[in-house]
């Protein structure tokens, strides 16, 4: 059980996400195609980019040679760390020490393309940790919360251990599946969502049955505590998806082939959570990890969730959960369908789609 400790700091927003890649100059125009703008393309500190108030940094071995073992193990474009802005790093250090958290570095000061900040790294007490957390305190910036990034989904080997760890950081559990597991047709997963301020994580663990769970595949490829996806908020998701489709963006489907309608409803899920109704959809992975024992085989890679929270006059029920089973089931089954069909489509696959957008390409496949 987590210690009862006074809350001394507040997570304000996701400051930025750092992606490790083989060549940032290759990925920079691909992120620009998706809608990110380049803040700085320098070789020293990485390529800084932003999409509204969502910020990312692309880092490669030109910036840090220590990335090479990480890339060999995890493949191209995997999240190395995610930075969470807090209102007080001093208070965070004091509280985490009071909670008995030992896996933290002492605060340091630095500067990036987004400004000057102090930071410390919170290391995960898991095996084969992939993605870490960095806590940062920005100087000279308004300490307002951001609605740009909604949550992270993280693959773990031991769900209870993961939940207990986040409880020890002062998180509260805000969602557990009503039936205990999120079912697919051939496998399932266990999941739990936790929140502290504007820092929200969903932990997922595979349950293997007739087939390996897609979560088991992901954790097997990337290790414990690997960020599988991050959810970005948009004001008008159908419009956004339509514009991305024109750029050749590929999405995960919410229907099996025989049920497809050939329009945006094949992509966009409708759901509801503690804040009311929402729309969401999921991109194809940006890159796959190439298996070391079989270079012709590829395993799961990072992807984005796109989400729109719809204003509602209906008040949420007391105790309503922050995720909704049908929406979580929709994502799980869409990835399961892909693995069954050996679909290794990526975020942009021009060699397959030619001049078509994703929806037009789907229609061509049905003919």
Secondary structure, 3 states (H helix, E strand, C coil): CCCCCCCCCCEEEEEEEEEECCCHHHHHHHHHHHCCEEEECCCCCCEEEEECCEEEEEECCCCCCCHHHHHHHHCCCEEEEEEEEECCHHHHHHHHHHCCCCCECCCEEEEECCEEEEEEEECCCCCCCCCEEEEEEECCCCCCCCCCEEEEEEECCCHHHHHHHHHHCCCEEEEECCCCCEECCCCEEEEEEEEECCEEEEEEEEECCCCCCHHHHHHHHHCCCEEEEEEEECCCHHHHHHHHHHCCECECCCCCHHHCCCCHHHCCEEEEECCEEEEEEEECCCCCEECCCCCCCEECCCEEEEEEECCCCCCCCCCCCCCCHHHHHHHHHHHHHHHHCCCCCCCECHHHHCCCCHHHHHHHHHC
